[in-house]
Amino acid sequence: MSQSKTRADWHRLAAGLRYETGHFIDGEHVAGRGARFAVVNPASAEPLCEVAYGTAADIDVAVASGRRAFASGSWRCMAPRDRLDVLTRLAALIDENTERFALLDTLVMGKPIRDMLAVDIPQSSLTFRYFAELSDKVEGTVTATAVDAFHYTLREPLGVVGCIVPWNFPLMMTAWKIAPALAAGNSVVLKPAENSPLSALLLAELFVEAGGPAGVLNVVNGSGLDAGAPLALHNDVAKISFTGSTATGKKMLQYSAQSNMKRVSLECGGKSPQVFLADLEDLDRAVTYAINGIFLTAGESCSAGSRLLVDKRIAGDFAARFIELGRDAYRAGDPLDPETNLGPLVSARQHAKVVGYIATGRDEGAKLEFGGDVPDRPGYYLNPALFTRVRNDMKIAQEEIFGPVAALIEVDGLDDALRIANDTIYGLAASVWTSDLRAAHAAVRGLEAGVIYVNCFDHGDPTQPFLGHKQSGQGGDKCLEGLLSYTQTKSAWIHLGR
């Protein structure tokens, strides 16, 4: 039914939407102890609502709630199959509330409603189903020892886990963090992004509705400084799982050292290269993936394929097709219109930052082939841009822009492409396009990134680890390994002799 709704239908639903604007602590919505802050609709640049602004005191209350729940064993000691049932019911409730979730995230960060319906919501419910099914798949070991001893290991939940998520995929990134943490038996304190807190509050409410015990999942809104840092510094938090900028990720490591040496999992920035070799099979298909890889979600993605490393033998044809197919592929429009595929950037600050990079690219000598201008409409919109004649030492090739800006760099074969691809502080995602199986394997081994795509980009499912190398982070999300990262191993040696 959601897929058949019109722009007018979505606006009518948005007009009647109810917002929860407090924190969610100990199983209920609470007003909070501090001030309130405005959540802005980036499509209009107008305030949407005001939300409780969390402080260290609110974090203390939420962590204490998580600790009580963990100590009680209401979730930690629940039979794994029963946890599976709760998380499966939560996945079903996400699907049942598709329209509400779609509106909440579209209104706060400008993501087109079509993307919420096609990607974010189905992937979020799938994530909960996947990790629900892993709840009873966490195994220990029995080792070979002397006959007078019995030794085994078991994996146990860590305790209270702090999860800090970004604004670009508010619901989906929350699912990636909290689903494995909950499946492993932990309590969670979630700090959503300041720009996009609303879907997290609904999700926490639905967790309790699904049968989750009070206190197991808590949500505190607020800024990174006043809520995120106290969470990361808290001595009763056993782990921080963070997705965001590399600069803030480094602070998470410092906070761990300054507090209780809590575990830290980081998924940070990226400057992902897409390598297009001269022998690629289908130029139009490759160009289409290149366009979508950087312009989808207005380029506001850590893994966006922003660097196009194209073999010089096909660079002219590639650029011509990119211009022809990409110039009008993404058109700014109302995010609540199902026909819109390009929404605004999330904030005035982010908009100014990306516009600044457009100017920098020109100043550095790159050629702006199209885009980079601001549409004549309210909101924080920017038309997608393609730069050619880019050198890898330019700022637009080295720094994470987090906007719809593609940089085309000519390369001379695979070895040159790998050298340039790896000449960055980041290592999140990368792709290679080739019809040569040996070249594909060489690229997979040679590219310094956590996720490699061959003849595609941004494909995957929950079984696929999503992780960064170098300054793109450590640890990772999704997959069984992601769940195990929310556990700790205990070794038990039982003496059987006298």
RANORMO-V277156 format. One record per residue. N is the residue number from 1. BURIAL is + if it has 9 or more other C-alpha atoms within 8 Angstrom, else -. Layout:
# RANORMO-V277156
n=<N | N>
burial=<BURIAL | BURIAL>
This chain:
# RANORMO-V277156
n=<1 | 2 | 3 | 4 | 5 | 6 | 7 | 8 | 9 | 10 | 11 | 12 | 13 | 14 | 15 | 16 | 17 | 18 | 19 | 20 | 21 | 22 | 23 | 24 | 25 | 26 | 27 | 28 | 29 | 30 | 31 | 32 | 33 | 34 | 35 | 36 | 37 | 38 | 39 | 40 | 41 | 42 | 43 | 44 | 45 | 46 | 47 | 48 | 49 | 50 | 51 | 52 | 53 | 54 | 55 | 56 | 57 | 58 | 59 | 60 | 61 | 62 | 63 | 64 | 65 | 66 | 67 | 68 | 69 | 70 | 71 | 72 | 73 | 74 | 75 | 76 | 77 | 78 | 79 | 80 | 81 | 82 | 83 | 84 | 85 | 86 | 87 | 88 | 89 | 90 | 91 | 92 | 93 | 94 | 95 | 96 | 97 | 98 | 99 | 100 | 101 | 102 | 103 | 104 | 105 | 106 | 107 | 108 | 109 | 110 | 111 | 112 | 113 | 114 | 115 | 116 | 117 | 118 | 119 | 120 | 121 | 122 | 123 | 124 | 125 | 126 | 127 | 128 | 129 | 130 | 131 | 132 | 133 | 134 | 135 | 136 | 137 | 138 | 139 | 140 | 141 | 142 | 143 | 144 | 145 | 146 | 147 | 148 | 149 | 150 | 151 | 152 | 153 | 154 | 155 | 156 | 157 | 158 | 159 | 160 | 161 | 162 | 163 | 164 | 165 | 166 | 167 | 168 | 169 | 170 | 171 | 172 | 173 | 174 | 175 | 176 | 177 | 178 | 179 | 180 | 181 | 182 | 183 | 184 | 185 | 186 | 187 | 188 | 189 | 190 | 191 | 192 | 193 | 194 | 195 | 196 | 197 | 198 | 199 | 200 | 201 | 202 | 203 | 204 | 205 | 206 | 207 | 208 | 209 | 210 | 211 | 212 | 213 | 214 | 215 | 216 | 217 | 218 | 219 | 220 | 221 | 222 | 223 | 224 | 225 | 226 | 227 | 228 | 229 | 230 | 231 | 232 | 233 | 234 | 235 | 236 | 237 | 238 | 239 | 240 | 241 | 242 | 243 | 244 | 245 | 246 | 247 | 248 | 249 | 250 | 251 | 252 | 253 | 254 | 255 | 256 | 257 | 258 | 259 | 260 | 261 | 262 | 263 | 264 | 265 | 266 | 267 | 268 | 269 | 270 | 271 | 272 | 273 | 274 | 275 | 276 | 277 | 278 | 279 | 280 | 281 | 282 | 283 | 284 | 285 | 286 | 287 | 288 | 289 | 290 | 291 | 292 | 293 | 294 | 295 | 296 | 297 | 298 | 299 | 300 | 301 | 302 | 303 | 304 | 305 | 306 | 307 | 308 | 309 | 310 | 311 | 312 | 313 | 314 | 315 | 316 | 317 | 318 | 319 | 320 | 321 | 322 | 323 | 324 | 325 | 326 | 327 | 328 | 329 | 330 | 331 | 332 | 333 | 334 | 335 | 336 | 337 | 338 | 339 | 340 | 341 | 342 | 343 | 344 | 345 | 346 | 347 | 348 | 349 | 350 | 351 | 352 | 353 | 354 | 355 | 356 | 357 | 358 | 359 | 360 | 361 | 362 | 363 | 364 | 365 | 366 | 367 | 368 | 369 | 370 | 371 | 372 | 373 | 374 | 375 | 376 | 377 | 378 | 379 | 380 | 381 | 382 | 383 | 384 | 385 | 386 | 387 | 388 | 389 | 390 | 391 | 392 | 393 | 394 | 395 | 396 | 397 | 398 | 399 | 400 | 401 | 402 | 403 | 404 | 405 | 406 | 407 | 408 | 409 | 410 | 411 | 412 | 413 | 414 | 415 | 416 | 417 | 418 | 419 | 420 | 421 | 422 | 423 | 424 | 425 | 426 | 427 | 428 | 429 | 430 | 431 | 432 | 433 | 434 | 435 | 436 | 437 | 438 | 439 | 440 | 441 | 442 | 443 | 444 | 445 | 446 | 447 | 448 | 449 | 450 | 451 | 452 | 453 | 454 | 455 | 456 | 457 | 458 | 459 | 460 | 461 | 462 | 463 | 464 | 465 | 466 | 467 | 468 | 469 | 470 | 471 | 472 | 473 | 474 | 475 | 476 | 477 | 478 | 479 | 480 | 481 | 482 | 483 | 484 | 485 | 486 | 487 | 488 | 489 | 490 | 491 | 492 | 493 | 494 | 495 | 496 | 497 | 498>
burial=<- | - | - | - | + | - | + | - | - | + | + | - | - | - | - | - | - | - | - | - | + | + | + | + | + | + | + | - | + | - | - | + | + | - | - | - | - | + | + | + | + | + | + | - | + | - | + | + | + | + | + | + | + | + | + | + | - | + | + | - | + | + | + | - | + | + | + | + | + | + | - | - | + | + | + | + | - | + | - | - | - | - | + | + | + | + | + | + | + | + | + | + | + | + | + | - | - | + | - | - | + | + | + | + | + | + | + | + | + | + | + | + | + | + | + | + | + | - | - | + | + | + | + | + | + | + | + | + | + | + | + | + | + | + | + | - | - | - | - | - | - | - | - | - | - | - | - | - | + | + | + | + | + | + | + | + | + | + | + | + | + | + | + | + | + | + | + | - | - | + | + | + | + | + | + | + | + | + | + | + | + | + | + | + | + | + | + | + | + | + | + | + | + | + | + | + | + | + | + | + | + | + | + | + | + | + | + | + | - | + | - | + | + | + | + | + | + | + | + | + | + | + | + | + | - | + | + | + | + | + | + | + | + | + | - | - | + | + | + | + | + | + | + | + | - | + | - | - | + | - | - | + | + | - | + | + | + | - | + | + | - | + | - | + | + | + | + | + | + | + | + | + | + | + | + | + | + | + | - | + | - | - | - | - | - | + | + | + | + | + | + | - | + | + | + | + | + | + | + | + | - | + | + | + | + | + | + | + | + | + | + | + | - | + | + | - | - | + | + | - | + | + | + | - | + | + | + | - | - | + | + | + | + | + | + | + | + | + | - | + | + | + | + | + | + | + | + | + | - | + | + | - | + | + | + | - | + | + | - | + | + | + | - | - | - | + | + | + | + | + | + | + | - | - | - | - | - | - | + | + | + | + | + | + | + | + | + | + | + | + | - | + | - | + | + | + | + | + | - | - | + | + | + | + | + | + | + | + | + | + | + | + | + | + | - | + | + | + | - | + | + | + | - | - | - | + | + | + | + | + | + | + | + | + | - | - | - | - | + | + | - | - | + | - | - | - | + | + | + | + | + | + | + | + | + | + | + | - | - | - | - | + | - | - | + | + | + | + | + | + | + | + | + | + | + | + | + | + | + | - | - | + | + | + | - | + | + | + | - | - | - | - | - | - | - | - | - | ->
